[in-house]
Amino acid sequence: MAIECLVLGAGQEVGKSCVVVTINGKRIMFDCGMHMGYTDHRRYPEFSLISDSGDFTSALSCVIITHFHLDHIGALPYFTQVCGYNGPIYMTYPTKALAPLMLEDYRKVMVDRRGEEEQFSCEHIAECMKKVTAVDLKQTVHVDKDLQIRAYYAGHVLGAAMFYAKVGDAALVYTGDYNMVPDRHLGAAQIDRLQLDLVITESTYATTYRDSKYVREREFLKAVHKCVASGGKVLIPTFALGRAQELCMLLDDYWERTNLKVPIYFSAGLTIQANLYYKILISWTSQKVKDTHARHNAFDFKNVISFDRSLINAPGPCVLFATPGMISGGFSLEVFKQWAPYEENLVTLPGYCLAGTIGHKLMSAKIPTQIKLDEDVKIDVRCQIHQLSFSPHTDAKGIMDLIKFLSPKHVILVHGEKPKMGALREKIQSELAIECCYPANNETVLIPSTHHIEAGASDAFLQSCLVPQFQIFENQCWVYDDRVAQGILTLQNPRVFSQNELRDVLGVENHQVKFAHCCSAAYDSDWSPSISQKNSLLQLLFGIVSRDFPDCIMLDSQKSIQVGSFVVSLCSREECPSSNEDALHFCCTWSATDEELAWTVISLVKNVKLSRDFT
């Protein structure tokens, strides 16, 4: 049977991750995200493709959420409370704890501050989360008697997980977002070596190879220090969970070492609230954080304090973390409007920015420039722009390393930009010899899956496996057992039989084609070998054949020699007439499969010249 993959989001784009996989009759939705770059119908996945009737509960076996970022979970309250899905939902414990914070923060920004139409309410969020079952790492969960799932540590953000799913013999891994190298607050992704038909992997940085983490950190600290030393303000647009904690740890440590007194601010209460969860969920962080936890909690920042809106235009240098990370709205946009016109200020863009966001426009802009927000609002940008790759996503090397380690039969790329996905696909197919594709949104891909058949075995077949192969040579028995058991599998009522049983199983007569040939070995005319010498001749031939065919299994029954299906034995001249009276005659028989072997042995026999002293 084939694995069917319907890509409803993150197909040849970054945003609204959602892939519906049908595996041996079970249907799983991996992630249920929203696209942060759209406010129309493109914001959510095309759920109608899952079920024409709208009965999503019956159409899906379960929903699995890999982590709390909105492009992976943002549509879940809408899908459950508005669209009516009421089936099982699985995510890790940290994701279940932190997801409501992210969803409520998004709702407030969109509705309370920007005045958009409400897609889901705070009550919807609460009711949605009640339907979630939290899972631990490497915990095998049986969704039903056929479907089992398992979470693996993905790095990326607190609680992020790759998910393994298996139904019958078919199995796959959906990675979500992951990072293959550790950072200051999270470890690297970890997963078992599994037998997989398919890996569905993110490809955000499909063609990017990053420098050393320490080089990137030094560049970031140098840019920030230079700005504040000149009296400027540094705006770090970041999401409240993940990069905010990573960069706060980096700056807090640097401030301690350099004794800087410039204030570092958090904006909004979300980040402070999130830090409380980081302190509680220490077991999900990096090994370094866990090792030092008894002496000091890494998320107790000495130099980072909460920000008050009245400080936006306060004189003097500062560093401010403001959400959201792409400057797509919210407080980071509000601060950007105030600070962007001044050359001494700095905006650092430490992560990926979607097309259409202010962050994306700044990445390709030549300063000074003008950013258009809408028909009436334009921002003069004269501040410094510094872009660093502090993204929690893995790079191209990490993607290749994971695929090589898991060695699936097929790969599907999602969550990436189309041209870069195409380049990565070629690399996977050429270097790893694994079939790969990158479907667009609302496209379905069929992947062949593994299917094992349980079959019985006949007594004769089992006996043939147990009896060793042996040779008798120079009155010694040599056992050879480096062989592969051979049998015949019948598919109707699957069963394995030995080759000799096939005729009886099929109820037909045995028809076998064999070839025969009479050959002779000459001897001296003045000597006639005795009967015992004639019989001993087979031993001589056995030695000759053994020497020329060292890898063949040979049987010596005293009256004949067998190599494969080739059998040679002594016979009388009456049975095998020959014009040469001074010769010993041999009967040779063999099957068609051993024809080349047979003629080689016959040529050896013909070239033997016998004399009275041959024994």
KETORSE-33527 format. One record per residue (C-alpha): y, z, x. Coordinates in steps of 0.001 Angstrom, whole numbers, plus 500000, padded with zeros to 6 digits. Example, Ala and Ser with C-alpha at 12.3 -4.5 7.8 and 13.67 -1.06 7.14 Angstrom:
# KETORSE-33527
495500507800512300498940507140513670
//
This chain:
# KETORSE-33527
500000500000500000503600499419501072506385501962501482509349500823499388512832501751500644515810501303498329519044501841500274521716503123497881524182504243500552524887504033504305523467500502504317525369498664507082528176501238506737528928504900507420529279506847504181527435508043501022524031508346502644521295507856500055517864506270500511515175506273497817511671505929499270508518505213497266505418506237499209501953505996497620503394506432494132505786509310494995509548508686494920511879510693497163515673510556497357516856511372500871520489512603500756522947512138497926526314511592499570529727510253498634531951507774500471535135509450501650536969506136501979536823505168498279538128506650495041536610504054492653532977503359491640532063502744495304532449506463495966528927507216494650525529505493495140524444503045492434522179505535490648521372503064487852519061501219490286516755504247490293516129504218486544517211501780483836516844504478481185518818507088483095515864509489483177516243510387486838514098513524486584511017511475485694511920508708488139512062510966491227509513513342492724512243515273494562515631515111496298515970516119499969519363516925501529519535516877505344522846518768505832526106519877504212528476517035505183529966515366502125528685511925503042525201513417502649525634515919499778528955515068498108527423513298495090524712515886494409526603517984491771527558514770489990523952513519490091522490516774488748525132517977486290526663514714485072523802512221485499521237514815484430518733515028487288516787518268486852513930517936489350513212519664492678515887519707495406515143520791498986517417521708501901517472524300504683518801527854504196522081527247506099522707524031504163522231525840500864524644528580502005527383526287503346527200523326500946529074525120498089531983525816500460532260522153501424531910520905497843534463523346496423536947522599499214536622518883498494537065519460494748540244521480495302541751518890497635540960515971495333541862517581492007544275520451492597546324518869495402545979515101494908545691515138491133542623512911490930540287512945487965537686515673488355534224514318489184532518517703488954533723521256488352533188524496490258530709525441487501528814522208488190528557523137491863527192526589491052524626525251488558523567522517490972522869524989493772520684527087491458518234524166491374517887524089495169514817525382496985515624526438500554513096525655503301512661526900506840512013524822509941508441523503510322507509524984506958505129522604505185506147522431501528503800520935498934506066519348496332502904518572494377499233518125495217499898514774496928503390515046498474504166517317501406507440517630503322508521519444506496511927520112508096512693519805511817515747520976513770518328518158514074521268519741515916524409517965514600525705520842512426524411524261511450521270523838509322520932520059509767517322518894509580515170515820509958512557515602507207508932514503507458507213513324504274503553512436503794501545511168500835497902510418501515497666508574504831501241507221504766503981509210506529507632508804507506510579510678509025514139510493507681516478511761510393519752512293508567522370512880511290521135514356514574522075515024518183519633514648521068521641516769523518522637520441523117526267521538522954527976524918523140526989526161519696523934524082518683520680523024520316519256519516520674517070517968517975513396518945518137510451517344516386506670517152516787504913513982517915503718512578514587501635509659513316504252507657511401504473504416509509508253504541509377511337506230510859514645505910508975517336506798511498521113507038511550522852504615513929526497505740513937526824505190517683524285502368517944525839500782521053527676503758522610526516505434525823528471508627526422529626510129529687528595513615530692529568516290528178531376518196530930533495515163531847534565514775528210535368518482527951537545518355531067539488515369529724540077517135526413541250520380528038543502518511530457545212516619527593545718519789525511547009521838528464549466519121529489550890518944525945551397522697525394552727523149528934555471520653528027556295522551524843554443520222522459552208520898519479548571519774519375546997518747516083543194518649516108542017517128512813538454518338512304536012519247509594535756522960508931532101523140509953530684521881513215533249520406515589535767523144514698533414525833516038532449523769519089536065523092520106537191526645519314534539527957521702535709525506524359539427526335523987538865530075523642536924530141526913539557527982528656542419530208527387540610533253528802540085531660532203543650530305532527545390533240530788547293530910528434549363532652525742549975529643523493548639530392519963545548528582518644545470528380514864542887527747512148544223526162508967542965527302505562540445530017504824537446527676504749536963527639508505537288531421508746534770531810505919532456529320507615532631531309510854531192534292508994528113532224508165527829531101511778527770534751512824525031535510510294522908532411511026522680532923514788519002531865514824520064528267514022522489528017516966522003527078520632519816529067522987522860530236524965524530531657521846521302533436520864520788534845524363524303536362524537524466537492520913523511541116521683526525541463524009529041539218522279529119537049519160530264533619520322532152533077517063534437536101517542537310534085519026539839536181520947542612533583521011542218531911517603544096533198514533544752532086510958547641529690510313550465530177507836552152527123506290555560528505507206554705527892510866554525524083510535558068523590511839558273526770513922559591526184517450557365526370520504553974524973521478550714525640519609547269524211518910546211523740515287542807522918513797543368521302510379541011519724507867539895517073507072538843515450510329539791511841509577543313512723508304542271511235504970544284513820503045544558517576502793546358519836505257545723517680508351547712514860506724550487517247505699550885518499509285550552514984510721553559513813508677555675516569510254554511516295513871553816512559514322557468511444514884557898513539518078556823512209521472555991515618522960553317516310520343549652515305520570546995514328518034543421514423519338540723512564517439537436514095518540535017512352516170534139509288514083536771508012511623535952505786508666537801502495508205540799502947505933541583506527507021544694507503509014542446508578511888540868505117512086544282503424512082545485505671514904542478504827517064543527501175517333547327501615517106549817501008519915552351503840520003555055503854518740553935502484515399554354502967511681551560504115509360551783503157505703550413505779503302551345504011500057554058501757498686556717504439499036555654506495502063555608505369505707555218507586508762556835506855512110554272507703514802555657508433518265553342511296519251550592510937521818547139509923520549544099511073522488540626509953521449537518511708522712533867511320521783533126514859520643531021513586517786527900515590516844525971512326516401523523511092519023524402508028521084522380504844521650520246506442524360519399509345522039518336506985519248516108505013521614514618508210523065513713509543519614512144506277518458510184505960521694508933509553521350507848509165517709506542505583518208506441504641514508505125501313513304508497500398511757512145501504511977514955501234509422518540501727510604521131503275508272524526505022508631526103502555511066528332499509511462526590496180510836527279494379514169526260497420516220523135497916514105522152494326514831522452494904518574520387498098518383517735496349516293517263493709518999516964496425521635514333498344519659512254495226519053512497493871522606512104497118524584509835499161522295508035496321520455508621498059517109509614496153513973513143497106512875515593496194510099518962497374508756519235496635505009522539496513503142523428498778500225521326498230497074518730496266499070515006497069498958512694496796501977508880496892501868507099498470504848503276498257505281501674501694505286498504503253506664495536503606504327492308505248505491489020504833503623486473507643503546483055506117504035479539507474504240477018506544506938473334505671506701470664507686508543469757504634510627473371504175511757473698507838512705470386507655514563471595504624516526474644506629517573472519509555518762469781507748520711470960507136524303470779503824526111468501503923529156466976501805531970463783502249533942464109501183537560461829502045540480459894504457538241463089506389537343464838506629533988468619506086534097470603507020530980473742505036530097475921506228527219479328504569527741479091502530524540480808502107521179478697502584518075478418499339516135477811499121512437478747497244509278481180498665506683480675497773503028483852498220500950482281498640497539481111502247497610482277502430501275479401503070503657478513502216507270475076500734508011473336499705511212473054495964511794469315496017511142469883497374507622472253494606506496469507492375505106468116495141502896471603496235501766472524492697500728469048491950499342468662488709501315466136487300503758466770487638507460467760484379509136468292484465512875468973481541515201467386481891518633467152479589521623464092479244523852463500477752527262460599477497529689461462477867533357459453478342536501459678479941539940457975477964542745455581479456545325453880478190548484451063475688547900448727477432550337448861480661548397448020481637544838449309485016543592446932487454541942447365488714538399448761492033539632451219490189541893452319488033538968452986491127536866454858492709539756457124489675539835459101491052536877460086494054539008461422491657541642463419489769539032464687493054537609466150493954541006467754490530541410469336490606537939470492494211538401472258493188541596474076490251539969474854491989536648475753495592537616477726496220534405474994495098531986472523497406530252468990496178531131465633497213529703462325496869531623459208497177529446456801496171532293455896492963530389459445491654529896463044492149530978465905492251528477469605491740529208471581491745525946469645489461523614468141487513526562464428488282527053462271486856529866458470487308530194455537485774532047453449483141530295450474480859531096450726477207532054448686476313528982451427477712526734454251476312528839452984473082530488454664472021533690454157469159536082454516471553538991451183473306539491452487475592542238454793477680540035454959480756537861456158480096534306458477482208532179459355482208528492463042482868527862464668483523524458468219484475523492470761484403520663473822482127520600476219484914521581474487485314524982474117481639525893476268481812529041474433484934530220471044483309529527471657480201531644473012482314534500469813484411534580467653481275534280469404479754537303468572482925539279464901482610538328464748478931539293466244479642542719463599482221543636461098480939546263457916483023546270455506483538549131452445485693549866454650488404551364457113488611548419455831492074547461
//
